Amino acid sequence: MAKEQTRYIFSMGELKRKDNSIAFKNEKGTVYLPIEDTKEIYCMNILPQGNQTIFSKV
């Protein structure tokens, strides 16, 4: 198992869940962050409304 990492997002974009990854999409393209090795995500910019549903506690 890979070591869990803290991820930082500094640019504006959109977060969506895609299979077992979180897809971050902006004007430069799409980056997939694997859920199983992500400990936490810090968004340093404003995300479009509706993205908070990805982060709801289960």
N, C-alpha and C positions, 0 to 999 in steps of 0.2 A: 504494500500500500504506500502510495506517495505521501510525502509530508504535506500537511494542510498549510495553505498559504493565505496570507491576507492580500486581497486585491484592491487596488486603488484605481478609480476612474476619474480622470481630470477633464475630459472633454464632454460636450453635450451630445446626447444620443438617446437611444431607446433600448430598454432592457426587456427581453422576452424569454420565457422558458422554452427550450427546444430539446426534447428528449431528456437526457441526463446532463444537460448543460444549460448555462445561461448565455443567451446570445445578446451581445452588445452591438448595436448597429448605429453607424453615423455616416457622414458623407465620405469617409475614407474606406468604408467597407464594414464587414461583420467579423467580430472576434468572438470565439466560443470559449467560455470559462467552464471547465468541468466542475460539477458540483462536488464530486467525491473528494477532491483535493483542495477545496476552497473553504477556509475557516470563516472568513468574514469579508464583506465588500464595503468599501467606503466610496461614496459618490460625492465628489468635490464640486459638483456643478448641479444645476437644476435639471431634473428629469421631467419629461412630459407627464401630465396627470394620467392616472391609470396604472402606472408602474408600481405603485405601492401594494397592489394585490400580489405581486410576486413575493413580497417580503412578509406576508401575513404569517403569524405564528400558527403552528399546527399543534 
